[in-house]
Amino acid sequence: MMNIKPTGIATAAAIAAVLALAYWRAPDGGAPQAAATAAASAPAGRSLEAYFSVDASVPAAEAPVVVTLAQRLERLAASGRPEDAYAAYNLLDDCIVFQRESRLPGLEFELGREMTVAEKAAQQQLCAGLTQRQRDDRLAYLASAAKAGVPGAATLFLSEGPFGDRSALRNRPDDPLVQAWKRQAIAQLTAQANEAELSSVATLMMAYLRDGEVVQKDAPQAYGYLLALRLVYNDILAPGTTNPYQDEYWHWLRDELTPEQQAAAAAKGQAIAAKFRQHTGRPAHG
């Protein structure tokens, strides 16, 4: 999984496309993976400073003060803000990824280049103090953020799997704890999708396209979320840019629905798109 962290509605959608396509591939005849990914592409939302510093208020002229991982986590936890719980999850997740790969793929994706020696040294220094307790706390931070509705957190909560173990979905599908986790994951995504949080909309659209380990296929649900994305991207894409959520790519899904189901899906999509416009102050483009 690419380790990219959403910092806004549009960037969160880019995460969703990567995650959703990784776990739920479209059936034959659906939109090409490249098209779906392109639809959710967005400007880089996480700065280099965000990867290496929690406190960005230090004047540039001052010598950087080395702050340990534990100190950064303590500051974030002390605020009590769900956004800071999400930042703590991101901080720990970056360290886990860096210790495994000796690089941060998400950062390199945003920068359009590989990390420099200095950047890797800074990340190595930060993550050297990573403890097992901190690793264990990582998912608790994410759960707190997802429960509070921090954009992008519900999608990552789903991608992590039950208690960090995606194999539990296959190996223990009837376990009451796994069943409860699935209900929680979908409820969080649904609540966020209804608020037009685009990573959740895209994740649910892909999830409902076919039977899976978390939900069963639900074409009307999938099409409703797809229509929401179509309307949103009609609003935000530059004139002349192809919207890959058009029926040119997804007619096969529309054709599975009765006229009544299509009407209900259209109403769902319009409601989510209206919520997006309300949040962003964007007018409809027609």
N, C-alpha and C positions, 0 to 999 in steps of 0.2 A: 504494500500500500504506500502510495506517495505521501510523504509527510508534509503536506501543505496545510496551513492553518487559516481558516477564514476570518477576516476582520470586518466584513461588511456583507450586505445582501448579495451583491454581484459576485464577490470573490467566493462566498459560500457556495454559490451555484457551481462554480468550477470544481470545487471539492466534490460535490455531489455527483457530478458527471463521472469523475474518476472512480469514486467508490461504487456508485451504482453499476457502472459498466463492468467493474471488476467482479461483482457478486451476482448480478443478474444480466446475462447477455440477452439481447433481443432475439425473438424467434426468427427463423428464416423469413426473408421478405421484408424485414423491418428496416428502419433507417440505418444506414451504415454507421459503424461506431465512430468514424471520423466526423461524421456530420453531427451526431449527438454531442460529441465532445466540443466541437467548434461552437455549437449553440450556447454552451455554458462557459465559453472562454471569457476571461475578464482580465482587466489590468491587475498586475501584481498587487496584492493587498497587504503584504507583510514586509516591512523594511528590514534591511540588514541590521540596523540598530535593534530592532525588535528581537532578533535571534540572539544577540549577544548581550543585551542590557535590559533590565527591567526598569531602571530609573533613567529616563532620557533627559532629565532636567539639569544634569551636570554641565556647566559651561565647557565649550570645546577647548578653551585655552588651558583648562586645568588638566593635570595629569590624571589619567583614569585610575580610579580606585578599584582594586580587585575585590569583588563581592563574591563570596562563595555560593555554591548552589543552595546550601542549607539556609543561608541568610536571605537569599532571594525567595525561597519557598516560605520562610517565616514571614517576610513582609507581605507576600501575597495572601497567605492564610489569615494574617491579622486584620486585613481589611474587611473580611466578611462578605465581600462582593462576589457574586457568582461569576462575573467576568474575570476576576482575579483567580478564582478556582480553575477556570478554563485556561488561563495563562499558566497556572502551575502545572496542569496536565500537559500543555504544550511544551513547557520547559523540560519536564521529565521525559516526555516522548522523544523530544529532540536528542536528549542524552542517550536514550536507549538505542535509537537509530544510529547515532554517531558512533557509539561503541561497537555496534555490529558492522557498520559499513565504512567507518572512517571518513564519512562525508555526510552532508545533509542534502538529500535529493531535492527537497522542497525549496530550500534556499537557492540551490544551483538552478532550479527551474525558473525561479523568479528573477535571478540575476542574469540568466542566459549564459552562464559560464561556470567553470569549476571553482570550488573554494580555493582561496590562496593559502599558502603555507601559514601565513599569520592568522588567518581566520580559523584554520584547522587547529593551530596551536591554542588559540583562545578557547575554542570549543572543548578541546582536550583538557585544558586546565579547569574549565568549569565543571566538566562531567567526571573528572577524576574522583570526586568525592561522593559519587552516587552510591547510595546504600540500598540494601534489599528492602528496608522499611520504606524508603522513598519510592522504590519500584511498586511496592504493594499499595502505597497511598495514591498512586497515579490514577487508578480507575475510580477511586472515591471522589477525587477532584472532578473528573469528567462527569460522573453521575450527578454531582451537585449542580454543575453547570447545565446539564441537559434538563434536569428537573426544573430549573429556574428559567429555561427557555433561551439560553444564550445561543445566538445564531451559529449554526454549524455543529453544536454539541450533540444534538439528537442523532444526526447522521453518523458521527464518529462513535457514539454510544452503540449504535446498531452494528457498525463495522467491527467493533472490538469483540463482539460475541458475549455470551453469558459469562459474566465475571472474568472476562478476558480470555475465554476459551471457546473459540468458534466450533471446535470439534464436538462440544456438548450438544449442539443443535442436531448433529447426526447420530451421536452415540447415546444420548440420553433425552430423546425428544419428549418422552412422557414424564420426565422428572418434574414434579410440581414447581421446583425452583426455576427450571428452565422455562416452563410454561408461563410462570409469572413474569420472568424477564422479558419474554417475547411480548406479552401484553403491555408491559411498561414501555418497551422500545417503540411499539407501534403507536401507543397512545401519545407518547412524546412527539413523535414525528407528525402525527395527525394534527395535534394542537398547533405545532409550529407551521405546518403546511397551511392550515386555515388562517394563519396570520401572514401568509405570503412569504415565509422564509424559504427561499428558493432551493436551498440544498435539501430541505425536507420534502418539498414538492417533487423534485427530480428523483430523489431516493424512493419515494412511495410509488411514483409512476413506474420505475423500473422493477420494483418489488412485485407489483400487482400484474405484471405482464405474463407471468407464468407461475406454476406451482413451485414453491421453494421451501427452504428450511424454516422460514419465519412466517410467511403467509401463503395462502393458496391463491391461484390465479383469480383475478377479479377484473375482467375487461372494462366494465363500466367505470370502476374506480380509476384504473390506469388511464382511460381516455379522458376522464375529467381532469386529472392532473396534467395530462399532456396538453389539453386545451388551455389550461391556465398558463403553462409555459409558452405556448404559442402566442397568446395575447400579450404576455409580458415582453417577450422578445420582439413582437411586432412594434412595441412601444420603444424599446431601447436599442434595437439594431439600427445601424446607419442605413439611410435610404439606399436601395439597390442591393443590400445584403440579403442573401438567401436565409430564410428562417427554416431550419431543418426540422421543426415541429409541424410543418405543413402536412396536409393529407397526401401530398405527393409521395411522402415517405411512409406515412402511417395509415393509409387507406385500409390496409388489411385489418387494423385494429378497429377502426370505425365500422367496417362491414360486419363485425361480429355482434354489433349492438342492434337492438330494435330501435325504431324511431323514438319510442318513449325513453329508452335508455340514453340515446343520443341527446335528447332534449335535457334530461337530468344532468348529463355530463357537461353540457354547454352551460347550464346554470351554475354548476360547481366551478367551472373554469372562470366564468365571468365574475363570480363572487371573490375568488382568490385574486384575480387580476385587479379588481377594484380595490381590494385591500392593499395590494402592492402600490397602486397609484396614490392611495391615501398616505401610505408611509413615506413615499418618496417625493410626493408633490408633482408627479409626472401626469400630464394630460394624456388621454387616449389619442392614438394616431388614426383611429378609425378601423 
